[in-house]
């Protein structure tokens, strides 16, 4: 077991997921439980933006901004698709078909990367630049935090999983843009990256291996589109963590309707944040015992 003790896993689920995560952490903090002091914070897709937002200020102030009738641009949740991608491409249908045709996890990632590169071939780079600007606008700071944050992505050319941190030589905005790119791949120089949720699932809780106490906040409720036999489901990752001696708590949304096909709907942010806040307050004693 690592000398590090606590890991916080922030899963992806679009704009609503970002708001729910903010609400949970703010609710816990109001009850005296600060989970942002984790030794490791893993952010995937929407969770990558959330990770940076939460450690760059007071989560309670971020929560208040999220539920405000007119929200400032900064705390807006990350997109899981590309608003400026090729027209008439349904990325959910595209990726679902690719996953169904894949033989295993590695094959899935390679196929997803190849499909994204085909879309990228029709772009002159302006879409990637605009997406980077969107990702950057949602971050309170453009500098990597001092706290250890790991942001997940997948190399579009090789299909290999990629982990970004402050020592990777990649700008924070590029890391977040890569982790949230489920349409066109994000360009970093000559490299191309797609959504970190394709590494394993929307949570990537396996990255907490070796940590004594692990808190998994999963907006998608541990769901994934890959076949059970591939071993990528959150339940498989949690079982492996338990087997290695970690103490793990998982938190799922109480209202899954907020995290379906409409997870990018801005009108869902306030109710998702409030729902998360209520859960954070209700679970404070349980999480306090884990975090202590």
Phi and psi in degrees as GROMACS dihedral restraints (atoms count N, CA, C in turn):
[ dihedral_restraints ]
;  ai    aj    ak    al  type     phi  dphi    fc
    3     4     5     6     1   -62.9    20    10
    4     5     6     7     1   155.7    20    10
    6     7     8     9     1   -71.5    20    10
    7     8     9    10     1   -19.0    20    10
    9    10    11    12     1   -71.6    20    10
   10    11    12    13     1   149.5    20    10
   12    13    14    15     1  -113.9    20    10
   13    14    15    16     1   -36.8    20    10
   15    16    17    18     1  -126.4    20    10
   16    17    18    19     1   135.4    20    10
   18    19    20    21     1  -129.1    20    10
   19    20    21    22     1   138.4    20    10
   21    22    23    24     1  -116.2    20    10
   22    23    24    25     1   123.7    20    10
   24    25    26    27     1  -108.6    20    10
   25    26    27    28     1   121.3    20    10
   27    28    29    30     1  -113.5    20    10
   28    29    30    31     1   108.6    20    10
   30    31    32    33     1   -82.7    20    10
   31    32    33    34     1   172.8    20    10
   33    34    35    36     1  -102.2    20    10
   34    35    36    37     1   153.0    20    10
   36    37    38    39     1  -179.5    20    10
   37    38    39    40     1    44.8    20    10
   39    40    41    42     1    67.4    20    10
   40    41    42    43     1  -161.7    20    10
   42    43    44    45     1   -62.6    20    10
   43    44    45    46     1   -42.2    20    10
   45    46    47    48     1   -64.4    20    10
   46    47    48    49     1   -38.3    20    10
   48    49    50    51     1   -64.2    20    10
   49    50    51    52     1   -41.3    20    10
   51    52    53    54     1   -57.9    20    10
   52    53    54    55     1   -44.6    20    10
   54    55    56    57     1   -67.0    20    10
   55    56    57    58     1   -40.7    20    10
   57    58    59    60     1   -63.4    20    10
   58    59    60    61     1   -42.9    20    10
   60    61    62    63     1   -61.3    20    10
   61    62    63    64     1   -44.2    20    10
   63    64    65    66     1   -59.1    20    10
   64    65    66    67     1   -44.4    20    10
   66    67    68    69     1   -62.1    20    10
   67    68    69    70     1   -44.8    20    10
   69    70    71    72     1   -57.6    20    10
   70    71    72    73     1   -52.5    20    10
   72    73    74    75     1   -65.1    20    10
   73    74    75    76     1   -38.2    20    10
   75    76    77    78     1   -66.0    20    10
   76    77    78    79     1   -41.5    20    10
   78    79    80    81     1   -62.7    20    10
   79    80    81    82     1   -41.4    20    10
   81    82    83    84     1   -63.1    20    10
   82    83    84    85     1   -43.8    20    10
   84    85    86    87     1   -64.6    20    10
   85    86    87    88     1   -37.0    20    10
   87    88    89    90     1   -60.5    20    10
   88    89    90    91     1   -26.5    20    10
   90    91    92    93     1   -97.0    20    10
   91    92    93    94     1    13.0    20    10
   93    94    95    96     1    87.4    20    10
   94    95    96    97     1    13.9    20    10
   96    97    98    99     1  -113.3    20    10
   97    98    99   100     1   107.4    20    10
   99   100   101   102     1  -101.9    20    10
  100   101   102   103     1    98.0    20    10
  102   103   104   105     1   -84.6    20    10
  103   104   105   106     1    -4.6    20    10
  105   106   107   108     1   -76.7    20    10
  106   107   108   109     1    -4.9    20    10
  108   109   110   111     1   -88.8    20    10
  109   110   111   112     1    18.6    20    10
  111   112   113   114     1   -60.4    20    10
  112   113   114   115     1   151.6    20    10
  114   115   116   117     1   -70.2    20    10
  115   116   117   118     1   -27.1    20    10
  117   118   119   120     1  -140.2    20    10
  118   119   120   121     1   132.9    20    10
  120   121   122   123     1  -122.3    20    10
  121   122   123   124     1   122.6    20    10
  123   124   125   126     1  -105.9    20    10
  124   125   126   127     1   124.3    20    10
  126   127   128   129     1  -117.9    20    10
  127   128   129   130     1   129.0    20    10
  129   130   131   132     1  -122.5    20    10
  130   131   132   133     1   128.7    20    10
  132   133   134   135     1    52.4    20    10
  133   134   135   136     1  -120.7    20    10
  135   136   137   138     1   -55.0    20    10
  136   137   138   139     1   -32.9    20    10
  138   139   140   141     1   -65.9    20    10
  139   140   141   142     1   -21.6    20    10
  141   142   143   144     1   -70.0    20    10
  142   143   144   145     1   -43.3    20    10
  144   145   146   147     1   -62.6    20    10
  145   146   147   148     1   -44.8    20    10
  147   148   149   150     1   -60.1    20    10
  148   149   150   151     1   -41.9    20    10
  150   151   152   153     1   -56.8    20    10
  151   152   153   154     1   -46.8    20    10
  153   154   155   156     1   -67.6    20    10
  154   155   156   157     1   -42.9    20    10
  156   157   158   159     1   -60.6    20    10
  157   158   159   160     1   -42.5    20    10
  159   160   161   162     1   -70.4    20    10
  160   161   162   163     1   -31.9    20    10
  162   163   164   165     1   -93.0    20    10
  163   164   165   166     1    -1.1    20    10
  165   166   167   168     1  -101.9    20    10
  166   167   168   169     1     6.4    20    10
  168   169   170   171     1  -175.8    20    10
  169   170   171   172     1  -161.5    20    10
  171   172   173   174     1   -88.6    20    10
  172   173   174   175     1   116.5    20    10
  174   175   176   177     1   -56.6    20    10
  175   176   177   178     1   -28.5    20    10
  177   178   179   180     1   -68.9    20    10
  178   179   180   181     1   -37.1    20    10
  180   181   182   183     1   -69.6    20    10
  181   182   183   184     1   -37.4    20    10
  183   184   185   186     1   -63.7    20    10
  184   185   186   187     1   -39.5    20    10
  186   187   188   189     1   -62.4    20    10
  187   188   189   190     1   -46.2    20    10
  189   190   191   192     1   -60.5    20    10
  190   191   192   193     1   -38.3    20    10
  192   193   194   195     1   -67.6    20    10
  193   194   195   196     1   -33.4    20    10
  195   196   197   198     1   -70.6    20    10
  196   197   198   199     1   -33.8    20    10
  198   199   200   201     1   -92.7    20    10
  199   200   201   202     1    -3.2    20    10
  201   202   203   204     1   -65.0    20    10
  202   203   204   205     1   145.3    20    10
  204   205   206   207     1   -56.6    20    10
  205   206   207   208     1   -41.1    20    10
  207   208   209   210     1  -115.4    20    10
  208   209   210   211     1   108.6    20    10
  210   211   212   213     1   -88.5    20    10
  211   212   213   214     1   138.8    20    10
  213   214   215   216     1   -66.1    20    10
  214   215   216   217     1   159.8    20    10
  216   217   218   219     1   -65.9    20    10
  217   218   219   220     1   -34.9    20    10
  219   220   221   222     1   -57.0    20    10
  220   221   222   223     1   -48.4    20    10
  222   223   224   225     1   -82.3    20    10
  223   224   225   226     1     4.8    20    10
  225   226   227   228     1   -57.2    20    10
  226   227   228   229     1   143.5    20    10
  228   229   230   231     1   -73.0    20    10
  229   230   231   232     1   153.4    20    10
  231   232   233   234     1   -76.0    20    10
  232   233   234   235     1   149.8    20    10
  234   235   236   237     1   -82.5    20    10
  235   236   237   238     1   147.9    20    10
  237   238   239   240     1   -96.1    20    10
  238   239   240   241     1    -8.2    20    10
  240   241   242   243     1  -122.5    20    10
  241   242   243   244     1  -171.9    20    10
  243   244   245   246     1  -111.6    20    10
  244   245   246   247     1   111.5    20    10
  246   247   248   249     1   -64.5    20    10
  247   248   249   250     1   -19.7    20    10
  249   250   251   252     1  -110.6    20    10
  250   251   252   253     1    18.6    20    10
  252   253   254   255     1   -73.0    20    10
  253   254   255   256     1   179.3    20    10
  255   256   257   258     1   -55.9    20    10
  256   257   258   259     1   139.9    20    10
  258   259   260   261     1   -67.5    20    10
  259   260   261   262     1   153.6    20    10
  261   262   263   264     1    64.4    20    10
  262   263   264   265     1    22.5    20    10
  264   265   266   267     1  -102.3    20    10
  265   266   267   268     1   116.3    20    10
  267   268   269   270     1   -89.6    20    10
  268   269   270   271     1   101.4    20    10
  270   271   272   273     1   -69.5    20    10
  271   272   273   274     1   -28.8    20    10
  273   274   275   276     1   -65.4    20    10
  274   275   276   277     1   -46.4    20    10
  276   277   278   279     1   -65.0    20    10
  277   278   279   280     1   -40.7    20    10
  279   280   281   282     1   -60.0    20    10
  280   281   282   283     1   -49.6    20    10
  282   283   284   285     1   -72.7    20    10
  283   284   285   286     1   -33.4    20    10
  285   286   287   288     1   -62.1    20    10
  286   287   288   289     1   -41.7    20    10
  288   289   290   291     1   -65.2    20    10
  289   290   291   292     1   -38.3    20    10
  291   292   293   294     1   -65.3    20    10
  292   293   294   295     1   -44.9    20    10
  294   295   296   297     1   -62.0    20    10
  295   296   297   298     1   -40.9    20    10
  297   298   299   300     1   -64.5    20    10
  298   299   300   301     1   -30.6    20    10
  300   301   302   303     1   -87.0    20    10
  301   302   303   304     1   -12.5    20    10
  303   304   305   306     1   -76.6    20    10
  304   305   306   307     1   150.1    20    10
  306   307   308   309     1   -87.2    20    10
  307   308   309   310     1   -30.4    20    10
  309   310   311   312     1  -160.9    20    10
  310   311   312   313     1  -176.6    20    10
  312   313   314   315     1   -62.9    20    10
  313   314   315   316     1   -43.6    20    10
  315   316   317   318     1   -63.0    20    10
  316   317   318   319     1   -42.4    20    10
  318   319   320   321     1   -63.0    20    10
  319   320   321   322     1   -40.8    20    10
  321   322   323   324     1   -58.8    20    10
  322   323   324   325     1   -49.1    20    10
  324   325   326   327     1   -63.2    20    10
  325   326   327   328     1   -40.1    20    10
  327   328   329   330     1   -65.5    20    10
  328   329   330   331     1   -42.0    20    10
  330   331   332   333     1   -65.9    20    10
  331   332   333   334     1   -42.3    20    10
  333   334   335   336     1   -62.6    20    10
  334   335   336   337     1   -41.2    20    10
  336   337   338   339     1   -64.1    20    10
  337   338   339   340     1   -44.2    20    10
  339   340   341   342     1   -62.2    20    10
  340   341   342   343     1   -40.5    20    10
  342   343   344   345     1   -64.2    20    10
  343   344   345   346     1   -42.2    20    10
  345   346   347   348     1   -64.7    20    10
  346   347   348   349     1   -37.8    20    10
  348   349   350   351     1   -66.2    20    10
  349   350   351   352     1   -32.5    20    10
  351   352   353   354     1   -63.6    20    10
  352   353   354   355     1   -41.6    20    10
  354   355   356   357     1   -65.5    20    10
  355   356   357   358     1   -37.7    20    10
  357   358   359   360     1   -66.1    20    10
  358   359   360   361     1   -30.6    20    10
  360   361   362   363     1   -62.5    20    10
  361   362   363   364     1   -24.1    20    10
  363   364   365   366     1   -89.4    20    10
  364   365   366   367     1     0.3    20    10
  366   367   368   369     1  -106.7    20    10
  367   368   369   370     1   140.7    20    10
  369   370   371   372     1   -91.0    20    10
  370   371   372   373     1     8.9    20    10
  372   373   374   375     1   101.8    20    10
  373   374   375   376     1   -14.0    20    10
  375   376   377   378     1   -69.3    20    10
  376   377   378   379     1   -34.6    20    10
  378   379   380   381     1   -64.5    20    10
  379   380   381   382     1   -42.5    20    10
  381   382   383   384     1   -62.7    20    10
  382   383   384   385     1   -39.8    20    10
  384   385   386   387     1   -66.6    20    10
  385   386   387   388     1   -41.3    20    10
  387   388   389   390     1   -64.2    20    10
  388   389   390   391     1   -39.0    20    10
  390   391   392   393     1   -65.6    20    10
  391   392   393   394     1   -37.8    20    10
  393   394   395   396     1   -62.8    20    10
  394   395   396   397     1   -40.9    20    10
  396   397   398   399     1   -63.8    20    10
  397   398   399   400     1   -38.9    20    10
  399   400   401   402     1   -63.2    20    10
  400   401   402   403     1   -48.2    20    10
  402   403   404   405     1   -60.3    20    10
  403   404   405   406     1   -43.6    20    10
  405   406   407   408     1   -64.4    20    10
  406   407   408   409     1   -35.3    20    10
  408   409   410   411     1   -66.9    20    10
  409   410   411   412     1   -19.0    20    10
  411   412   413   414     1   -92.4    20    10
  412   413   414   415     1    -0.1    20    10
  414   415   416   417     1  -102.9    20    10
  415   416   417   418     1   132.2    20    10
  417   418   419   420     1   -64.3    20    10
  418   419   420   421     1   -25.9    20    10
  420   421   422   423     1  -143.0    20    10
  421   422   423   424     1   150.2    20    10
  423   424   425   426     1   -94.2    20    10
  424   425   426   427     1     3.0    20    10
  426   427   428   429     1  -103.5    20    10
  427   428   429   430     1   143.0    20    10
  429   430   431   432     1   -60.3    20    10
  430   431   432   433     1   134.0    20    10
  432   433   434   435     1   -64.5    20    10
  433   434   435   436     1   157.3    20    10
  435   436   437   438     1   -68.5    20    10
  436   437   438   439     1   -29.0    20    10
  438   439   440   441     1   -68.1    20    10
  439   440   441   442     1   150.1    20    10
  441   442   443   444     1   -76.2    20    10
  442   443   444   445     1   110.1    20    10
  444   445   446   447     1  -118.6    20    10
  445   446   447   448     1   132.5    20    10
  447   448   449   450     1  -115.2    20    10
  448   449   450   451     1   127.9    20    10
  450   451   452   453     1  -114.3    20    10
  451   452   453   454     1   129.6    20    10
  453   454   455   456     1   -93.9    20    10
  454   455   456   457     1   150.6    20    10
  456   457   458   459     1  -159.1    20    10
  457   458   459   460     1  -179.1    20    10
  459   460   461   462     1  -134.2    20    10
  460   461   462   463     1   133.9    20    10
  462   463   464   465     1   -69.3    20    10
  463   464   465   466     1   119.5    20    10
  465   466   467   468     1   -68.0    20    10
  466   467   468   469     1   -27.6    20    10
  468   469   470   471     1   -81.7    20    10
  469   470   471   472     1   -43.3    20    10
  471   472   473   474     1   -95.8    20    10
  472   473   474   475     1   -23.8    20    10
  474   475   476   477     1    80.9    20    10
  475   476   477   478     1     5.3    20    10
  477   478   479   480     1   -78.4    20    10
  478   479   480   481     1   141.2    20    10
  480   481   482   483     1   -63.8    20    10
  481   482   483   484     1   146.8    20    10
  483   484   485   486     1  -130.7    20    10
  484   485   486   487     1   138.2    20    10
  486   487   488   489     1  -120.7    20    10
  487   488   489   490     1   123.1    20    10
  489   490   491   492     1  -102.9    20    10
  490   491   492   493     1   138.9    20    10
  492   493   494   495     1  -147.0    20    10
  493   494   495   496     1  -173.5    20    10
  495   496   497   498     1   -66.5    20    10
  496   497   498   499     1   -12.6    20    10
  498   499   500   501     1  -100.4    20    10
  499   500   501   502     1     7.9    20    10
  501   502   503   504     1   -82.9    20    10
  502   503   504   505     1   -14.9    20    10
  504   505   506   507     1    79.0    20    10
  505   506   507   508     1    13.5    20    10
  507   508   509   510     1  -113.8    20    10
  508   509   510   511     1   134.0    20    10
  510   511   512   513     1   -61.2    20    10
  511   512   513   514     1   148.0    20    10
  513   514   515   516     1   -56.8    20    10
  514   515   516   517     1   -45.5    20    10
  516   517   518   519     1   -61.6    20    10
  517   518   519   520     1   -37.1    20    10
  519   520   521   522     1   -68.2    20    10
  520   521   522   523     1   -39.0    20    10
  522   523   524   525     1   -62.4    20    10
  523   524   525   526     1   -44.8    20    10
  525   526   527   528     1   -67.2    20    10
  526   527   528   529     1   -42.4    20    10
  528   529   530   531     1   -61.3    20    10
  529   530   531   532     1   -38.6    20    10
  531   532   533   534     1   -65.5    20    10
  532   533   534   535     1   -44.7    20    10
  534   535   536   537     1   -67.3    20    10
  535   536   537   538     1   -22.5    20    10
  537   538   539   540     1  -105.2    20    10
  538   539   540   541     1    13.1    20    10
  540   541   542   543     1   -95.2    20    10
  541   542   543   544     1    95.9    20    10
  543   544   545   546     1  -109.5    20    10
  544   545   546   547     1     8.7    20    10
  546   547   548   549     1  -111.5    20    10
  547   548   549   550     1  -106.4    20    10
  549   550   551   552     1   -65.4    20    10
  550   551   552   553     1   151.3    20    10
  552   553   554   555     1   -73.6    20    10
  553   554   555   556     1   155.2    20    10
  555   556   557   558     1   -89.0    20    10
  556   557   558   559     1   136.5    20    10
  558   559   560   561     1   -94.4    20    10
  559   560   561   562     1   128.5    20    10
  561   562   563   564     1  -128.1    20    10
  562   563   564   565     1    97.5    20    10
  564   565   566   567     1    62.8    20    10
  565   566   567   568     1  -126.2    20    10
  567   568   569   570     1   -89.0    20    10
  568   569   570   571     1    -5.6    20    10
  570   571   572   573     1   -86.4    20    10
  571   572   573   574     1   156.2    20    10
  573   574   575   576     1  -133.3    20    10
  574   575   576   577     1   137.0    20    10
  576   577   578   579     1  -134.0    20    10
  577   578   579   580     1   150.1    20    10
  579   580   581   582     1  -124.5    20    10
  580   581   582   583     1   173.0    20    10
  582   583   584   585     1   -46.4    20    10
  583   584   585   586     1   133.1    20    10
  585   586   587   588     1   -65.1    20    10
  586   587   588   589     1   -16.9    20    10
  588   589   590   591     1   -66.1    20    10
  589   590   591   592     1   -15.1    20    10
  591   592   593   594     1   -87.9    20    10
  592   593   594   595     1    -3.1    20    10
  594   595   596   597     1   -63.9    20    10
  595   596   597   598     1   -54.6    20    10
  597   598   599   600     1  -132.2    20    10
  598   599   600   601     1   -68.2    20    10
  600   601   602   603     1  -149.2    20    10
  601   602   603   604     1  -164.8    20    10
  603   604   605   606     1   -72.1    20    10
  604   605   606   607     1    -3.7    20    10
  606   607   608   609     1  -112.5    20    10
  607   608   609   610     1   -43.1    20    10
  609   610   611   612     1    56.6    20    10
  610   611   612   613     1    43.6    20    10
  612   613   614   615     1   -67.7    20    10
  613   614   615   616     1   -17.4    20    10
  615   616   617   618     1   -61.8    20    10
  616   617   618   619     1   -20.3    20    10
  618   619   620   621     1   -70.1    20    10
  619   620   621   622     1    -8.9    20    10
  621   622   623   624     1   -88.2    20    10
  622   623   624   625     1     8.3    20    10
  624   625   626   627     1   -55.5    20    10
  625   626   627   628     1   131.6    20    10
  627   628   629   630     1    96.8    20    10
  628   629   630   631     1    -8.1    20    10
  630   631   632   633     1   -94.3    20    10
  631   632   633   634     1   141.4    20    10
  633   634   635   636     1   -72.7    20    10
  634   635   636   637     1   -42.7    20    10
  636   637   638   639     1  -122.8    20    10
  637   638   639   640     1   126.1    20    10
  639   640   641   642     1  -128.5    20    10
  640   641   642   643     1   125.6    20    10
  642   643   644   645     1  -111.7    20    10
  643   644   645   646     1   120.6    20    10
  645   646   647   648     1  -109.7    20    10
  646   647   648   649     1   115.4    20    10
  648   649   650   651     1  -104.4    20    10
  649   650   651   652     1   107.9    20    10
  651   652   653   654     1  -117.1    20    10
  652   653   654   655     1    96.7    20    10
  654   655   656   657     1   -58.7    20    10
  655   656   657   658     1   -32.8    20    10
  657   658   659   660     1   -84.1    20    10
  658   659   660   661     1     6.1    20    10
  660   661   662   663     1    64.9    20    10
  661   662   663   664     1    29.6    20    10
  663   664   665   666     1    78.9    20    10
  664   665   666   667     1     1.3    20    10
  666   667   668   669     1   -73.0    20    10
  667   668   669   670     1   152.0    20    10
  669   670   671   672     1  -151.6    20    10
  670   671   672   673     1   158.4    20    10
  672   673   674   675     1   -92.1    20    10
  673   674   675   676     1    -4.5    20    10
  675   676   677   678     1   -83.1    20    10
  676   677   678   679     1   154.9    20    10
  678   679   680   681     1   -61.6    20    10
  679   680   681   682     1   146.7    20    10
  681   682   683   684     1   -56.6    20    10
  682   683   684   685     1   -38.1    20    10
  684   685   686   687     1   -67.0    20    10
  685   686   687   688     1   -13.8    20    10
  687   688   689   690     1   -75.8    20    10
  688   689   690   691     1   -14.4    20    10
  690   691   692   693     1    73.3    20    10
  691   692   693   694     1    24.3    20    10
  693   694   695   696     1   -98.0    20    10
  694   695   696   697     1    -5.4    20    10
  696   697   698   699     1   -67.9    20    10
  697   698   699   700     1   151.5    20    10
  699   700   701   702     1   -57.9    20    10
  700   701   702   703     1   -38.1    20    10
  702   703   704   705     1   -58.3    20    10
  703   704   705   706     1   -37.2    20    10
  705   706   707   708     1   -67.8    20    10
  706   707   708   709     1   -39.8    20    10
  708   709   710   711     1   -66.4    20    10
  709   710   711   712     1   -41.0    20    10
  711   712   713   714     1   -65.2    20    10
  712   713   714   715     1   -40.7    20    10
  714   715   716   717     1   -60.8    20    10
  715   716   717   718     1   -40.6    20    10
  717   718   719   720     1   -66.8    20    10
  718   719   720   721     1   -39.3    20    10
  720   721   722   723     1   -64.3    20    10
  721   722   723   724     1   -44.1    20    10
  723   724   725   726     1   -59.9    20    10
  724   725   726   727     1   -44.2    20    10
  726   727   728   729     1   -62.2    20    10
  727   728   729   730     1   -30.0    20    10
  729   730   731   732     1   -87.1    20    10
  730   731   732   733     1    -0.3    20    10
  732   733   734   735     1   102.7    20    10
  733   734   735   736     1     4.5    20    10
  735   736   737   738     1   -78.4    20    10
  736   737   738   739     1   147.4    20    10
  738   739   740   741     1   -96.4    20    10
  739   740   741   742     1   123.3    20    10
  741   742   743   744     1  -125.6    20    10
  742   743   744   745     1   134.6    20    10
  744   745   746   747     1  -120.2    20    10
  745   746   747   748     1   132.2    20    10
  747   748   749   750     1  -113.8    20    10
  748   749   750   751     1   141.1    20    10
  750   751   752   753     1  -126.0    20    10
  751   752   753   754     1   124.7    20    10
  753   754   755   756     1  -113.8    20    10
  754   755   756   757     1   153.7    20    10
  756   757   758   759     1   -63.1    20    10
  757   758   759   760     1   146.3    20    10
  759   760   761   762     1   -80.1    20    10
  760   761   762   763     1   -25.3    20    10
  762   763   764   765     1  -117.9    20    10
  763   764   765   766     1    93.2    20    10
  765   766   767   768     1   -69.4    20    10
  766   767   768   769     1   -14.6    20    10
  768   769   770   771     1   -63.1    20    10
  769   770   771   772     1   -21.9    20    10
  771   772   773   774     1   -77.0    20    10
  772   773   774   775     1   -11.1    20    10
  774   775   776   777     1  -125.5    20    10
  775   776   777   778     1    32.8    20    10
  777   778   779   780     1   -97.6    20    10
  778   779   780   781     1  -138.3    20    10
  780   781   782   783     1   -65.6    20    10
  781   782   783   784     1   -19.4    20    10
  783   784   785   786     1   -99.7    20    10
  784   785   786   787     1    21.0    20    10
  786   787   788   789     1   -61.8    20    10
  787   788   789   790     1   -18.1    20    10
  789   790   791   792     1   -89.9    20    10
  790   791   792   793     1    -1.4    20    10
  792   793   794   795     1   -69.2    20    10
  793   794   795   796     1   115.8    20    10
  795   796   797   798     1   -58.3    20    10
  796   797   798   799     1   -27.8    20    10
  798   799   800   801     1   -67.7    20    10
  799   800   801   802     1   -14.9    20    10
  801   802   803   804     1   -87.6    20    10
  802   803   804   805     1    -9.2    20    10
  804   805   806   807     1   -63.1    20    10
  805   806   807   808     1   -48.5    20    10
  807   808   809   810     1   -63.1    20    10
  808   809   810   811     1   -48.9    20    10
  810   811   812   813     1   -63.9    20    10
  811   812   813   814     1   -34.3    20    10
  813   814   815   816     1   -66.2    20    10
  814   815   816   817     1   -41.8    20    10
  816   817   818   819     1   -64.6    20    10
  817   818   819   820     1   -43.8    20    10
  819   820   821   822     1   -63.9    20    10
  820   821   822   823     1   -41.0    20    10
  822   823   824   825     1   -61.8    20    10
  823   824   825   826     1   -43.5    20    10
  825   826   827   828     1   -63.7    20    10
  826   827   828   829     1   -40.6    20    10
  828   829   830   831     1   -60.9    20    10
  829   830   831   832     1   -44.9    20    10
  831   832   833   834     1   -60.7    20    10
  832   833   834   835     1   -41.0    20    10
  834   835   836   837     1   -65.8    20    10
  835   836   837   838     1   -40.9    20    10
  837   838   839   840     1   -60.2    20    10
  838   839   840   841     1   -43.9    20    10
  840   841   842   843     1   -63.8    20    10
  841   842   843   844     1   -44.6    20    10
  843   844   845   846     1   -66.5    20    10
  844   845   846   847     1   -30.4    20    10
  846   847   848   849     1   -97.4    20    10
  847   848   849   850     1     4.0    20    10
  849   850   851   852     1   -56.7    20    10
  850   851   852   853     1   -44.5    20    10
  852   853   854   855     1   -64.7    20    10
  853   854   855   856     1   -40.7    20    10
  855   856   857   858     1   -64.3    20    10
  856   857   858   859     1   -44.0    20    10
  858   859   860   861     1   -72.6    20    10
  859   860   861   862     1   -32.7    20    10
  861   862   863   864     1   -60.7    20    10
  862   863   864   865     1   -41.3    20    10
  864   865   866   867     1   -63.5    20    10
  865   866   867   868     1   -39.2    20    10
  867   868   869   870     1   -67.3    20    10
  868   869   870   871     1   -44.6    20    10
  870   871   872   873     1   -74.8    20    10
  871   872   873   874     1   -21.6    20    10
